């Protein structure tokens, strides 16, 4: 398995993965996180242009897609009903989706991102119980609630990696 930057010519495959992920979310009791128009195609295109859209590729097959950046996220400026663990520079993971062809995609994404910076933030919808479970299993701490671009709330998580004990 390798992680590579997405290319604009891979956009149709990426959109298919997001469509599949939306259907799986609905089937697992999470029909509201992405609905039928999320993530927005303009955000995906911008992620590709900015080289922050990544693909998990195994044997030339795209198994997953995600956005990752090491920069402040405007939606993380305000957090409600809690606090971030720290105010240090952090990496942000967004728009995680699996093609369904491989198990453990989120773990692979977290493994990769945790090698890039020792402070990671990620959010998910309150109905996305699967993501919440997986994040908590990986020692991500639920810090509070943030609001994303469409003004819907998300559970905000953070993990600070202790490099001395890895």
C-alpha positions as CSV (number, residue, x, y, z in Angstrom):
1,X,0.0,0.0,0.0
2,X,1.3,3.5,-0.8
3,X,0.0,7.0,-0.3
4,X,0.3,9.4,-3.2
5,X,-0.9,12.8,-4.2
6,X,-4.1,12.8,-6.3
7,X,-4.0,14.1,-9.8
8,X,-6.9,15.9,-11.5
9,X,-7.3,13.1,-14.1
10,X,-8.2,10.8,-11.2
11,X,-11.1,13.0,-10.2
12,X,-13.8,10.6,-11.7
13,X,-12.4,7.7,-9.6
14,X,-12.3,9.9,-6.5
15,X,-15.9,11.0,-7.0
16,X,-16.9,7.4,-7.4
17,X,-15.2,6.6,-4.0
18,X,-17.1,9.5,-2.4
19,X,-20.4,8.3,-3.9
20,X,-19.7,4.8,-2.5
21,X,-18.8,6.2,0.9
22,X,-22.0,8.3,1.0
23,X,-24.0,5.1,0.4
24,X,-22.2,3.2,3.1
25,X,-22.7,6.1,5.5
26,X,-26.4,6.0,4.9
27,X,-26.5,2.2,5.4
28,X,-24.7,2.4,8.7
29,X,-27.0,5.0,10.2
30,X,-25.2,8.2,9.1
31,X,-27.4,9.7,6.3
32,X,-26.7,13.3,7.2
33,X,-23.0,13.8,7.3
34,X,-22.4,14.1,3.5
35,X,-25.9,13.8,2.1
36,X,-25.8,13.8,-1.7
37,X,-23.5,16.8,-2.4
38,X,-20.6,16.3,0.0
39,X,-17.8,16.7,-0.1
40,X,-18.2,19.6,-2.6
41,X,-16.5,19.0,-5.9
42,X,-14.9,22.4,-5.7
43,X,-13.2,21.5,-2.4
44,X,-11.9,18.2,-3.8
45,X,-10.5,20.1,-6.9
46,X,-8.9,22.6,-4.6
47,X,-7.4,19.8,-2.5
48,X,-5.9,18.3,-5.6
49,X,-4.6,21.7,-6.8
50,X,-3.0,22.4,-3.4
51,X,-1.5,18.9,-3.2
52,X,-3.4,18.1,-0.1
53,X,-5.6,15.3,-1.6
54,X,-4.1,11.9,-1.1
55,X,-4.9,8.5,-2.4
56,X,-4.3,5.1,-0.8
57,X,-3.2,2.9,-3.7
58,X,-2.7,-0.9,-3.5
59,X,-1.7,-2.8,-6.7
60,X,-2.6,0.2,-8.8
61,X,-6.1,0.3,-7.3
62,X,-7.3,3.4,-5.4
63,X,-8.6,2.1,-2.1
64,X,-9.2,5.4,-0.3
65,X,-9.0,9.1,-0.5
66,X,-8.4,11.9,2.1
67,X,-7.4,15.5,2.5
68,X,-4.4,16.3,4.8
69,X,-2.8,19.6,5.5
70,X,-0.5,21.0,8.1
71,X,-2.0,24.4,8.6
72,X,-4.6,26.1,10.7
73,X,-8.2,25.2,9.8
74,X,-10.7,28.1,9.9
75,X,-13.4,25.8,11.2
76,X,-11.2,24.8,14.1
77,X,-10.8,28.3,15.4
78,X,-13.9,28.1,17.6
79,X,-14.6,25.0,19.6
80,X,-17.7,24.6,21.8
81,X,-18.4,22.5,24.8
82,X,-14.7,21.7,25.3
83,X,-11.2,22.8,24.4
84,X,-8.4,21.6,22.1
85,X,-5.6,19.7,23.8
86,X,-3.1,22.4,22.9
87,X,-2.5,25.4,20.6
88,X,0.6,24.0,18.9
89,X,0.8,23.6,15.0
90,X,-1.3,20.7,13.9
91,X,-2.2,18.6,10.9
92,X,-5.8,18.3,9.8
93,X,-7.5,15.3,8.2
94,X,-10.7,15.8,6.2
95,X,-12.8,14.0,3.6
96,X,-11.9,10.5,4.5
97,X,-13.5,7.8,2.2
98,X,-12.9,4.2,1.3
99,X,-13.6,2.4,-1.9
100,X,-14.7,-0.6,0.2
101,X,-12.0,-2.8,-1.5
102,X,-9.7,-2.9,1.5
103,X,-10.1,-3.0,5.3
104,X,-8.2,-0.7,7.6
105,X,-8.2,2.4,5.3
106,X,-8.6,4.8,8.2
107,X,-5.8,3.2,10.1
108,X,-3.5,3.5,7.1
109,X,-4.5,7.2,6.8
110,X,-3.9,7.8,10.5
111,X,-0.5,5.9,10.4
112,X,0.6,8.2,7.5
113,X,-0.6,11.5,9.0
114,X,0.9,10.7,12.4
115,X,4.3,10.4,10.8
116,X,4.0,13.8,9.3
117,X,3.3,15.8,12.5
118,X,2.8,14.9,16.1
119,X,-0.4,16.9,16.6
120,X,-3.4,15.8,14.6
121,X,-7.0,17.2,14.5
122,X,-10.0,15.5,12.8
123,X,-13.8,15.8,13.0
124,X,-16.8,13.7,12.2
125,X,-20.6,13.8,12.4
126,X,-22.3,12.7,15.6
127,X,-24.0,9.9,13.6
128,X,-20.7,8.5,12.3
129,X,-20.3,6.0,15.1
130,X,-17.9,3.9,13.1
131,X,-15.4,6.8,12.7
132,X,-15.9,7.8,16.4
133,X,-15.1,4.3,17.5
134,X,-12.0,4.0,15.3
135,X,-10.7,7.4,16.4
136,X,-11.1,6.6,20.1
137,X,-9.5,3.2,19.6
138,X,-6.5,5.0,18.2
139,X,-6.3,7.3,21.3
140,X,-7.9,10.4,19.7
141,X,-9.5,12.5,22.3
142,X,-13.0,14.0,21.8
143,X,-12.4,17.7,22.5
144,X,-15.7,19.4,21.7
145,X,-17.9,20.6,18.8
146,X,-16.9,22.6,15.8
147,X,-19.1,23.9,12.9
148,X,-18.1,23.3,9.3
149,X,-18.8,25.3,6.2
150,X,-22.5,24.4,6.0
151,X,-22.9,25.4,9.7
152,X,-23.5,21.8,10.8
153,X,-21.9,20.6,14.0
154,X,-19.1,18.0,14.1
155,X,-17.4,16.2,16.9
156,X,-13.8,17.4,17.1
157,X,-11.0,15.0,18.0
158,X,-7.3,15.6,18.6
159,X,-4.3,13.4,19.2
160,X,-0.9,14.5,20.4
161,X,1.7,11.8,19.6
162,X,4.4,11.3,22.2
163,X,7.5,10.7,20.0
164,X,9.6,9.7,23.0
165,X,7.5,6.5,23.5
166,X,7.1,5.4,19.9
